[in-house]
């Protein structure tokens, strides 16, 4: 093993931290809006407003988490201990966000939804900002960094499979007709699993990169150098656009399967696949199968394509091509009729395969941005750099969910299921699941063209930073 190599077990341990986070994040991205409209009974516009306001109210949490993490000094390092400190609060607030304790009045339900979602997003910031920063200080080796993030997002695909593929069957199994009971038990199971993942990630990882020895801590310089960094601005805007798009697509496809896809055609397709399914079960089983297939395809794409394409063509070029294809296949979801079930599944496979290589590259590129800032300024603020990206992620999730709720409400969506939706509502569902997210993916592609860190530039930069760090180690008393 070379001096730069990270043991495989540590990479897996680190990846479990993102499994824990994604057991909640995937639920927020795919099911939060649907849960608010069909279980809490909120109007789509009201539910969307909750999803929009909460990230802005918790905006302080992301930079604060980054600033505090950068200034944390423990025997475990700067970023690792936050996984331990936030594990239990994260799981408690996750459960509360999907549980109605018996509130009936609509205004109070909306208030409760907002408070619990704010708490969940706040603790997510204090968990995920240090966690993401940790990935940037485990190694400076470009290939190892890509490897760490590839394994991380293989694990994320497993979490995606669990949440997107098993949630609805588990809700039905535990609920026995009581949706709230089914959701609560399901989320409790996911929360306990997340707790174990956070603890393992804390116990198995190590920090190896420290700020330059003579660096003086300055919040003002952290802020100014980050907000004026071209590479950081590009990654902030890209992350924002990606997660608006993902939230729109995830929420939209949930409604798409329930209210647009013909239940008889879906049931027949599932029966041909060997899954004994009635029309009443078609939405639950069909949407779960759709998500499961896409999670498996995405997992294979991350494993087989991401590292290979990044090594051969560079992260930026790979990201641009894959994002173009993702935008194209997302837009094509507008075309199938409710009876074209096979076509819908094929488009899902193509879209997932196209997007898969970008998943680990996003976070590897953000780690490169932290290096880029150190390269230019001779200062490092990894936590603050990542905090802005986590903020963009949260805001994107909120805007995407809000936009989906507002558009659906504008097209006349009525909470409660497929049988009461109008033709106008079905049209709105198709737009939310296809054209709007496709347009935003394409906009992200245009933003990415401005990213200044090419493959050659990154290699030269890492060589220079390695020389600086080696010189500092030799000159330290």
Secondary structure, 3 states (H helix, E strand, C coil): CCCCCCCHHHHHHHHHHHHHHHHHHHHHHHHHHHHHHHCCCCCHHHHHHHHHHHHHHCHHHHHHHHHHHHCCCCCCCCCHHHHHHHHHHHHHHHHHHCCCCCCCCHHHHHHHHHHHHHHHHHHHHHHHHHHHHHHHHCCCCHHHHHHHHHHHHHHHHHHHHHHHHHHHHHHHHHHCCCHHHHHHHHHHHHHHHHHHHHHHHHHHCCCCCCCCCCCCCCHHHHHHHHHCCHHHHHHHHHHHHHHHHHHHHHHHHHHHHHHHCCHHHHHHHHHHCCCCCCHHHHHHHHHHHHHHHHHHHHHHHHHHHHHHHHHHHCHHHHHHHHHHHHHHHHHHHHCCCCCCHHHHHHHHHHHHHHHHHHHHHHHHHHHHHHHHHHHHHCCCCHHHHHHHHHHHHHHHHHHHHHHHHHHHHHCCCCCCCHHHCCHHHHHHHHHHHCHHHHHHHHHHHHHHCCCCCCHHHHHHHHHHHHHHHHHHHHHCC
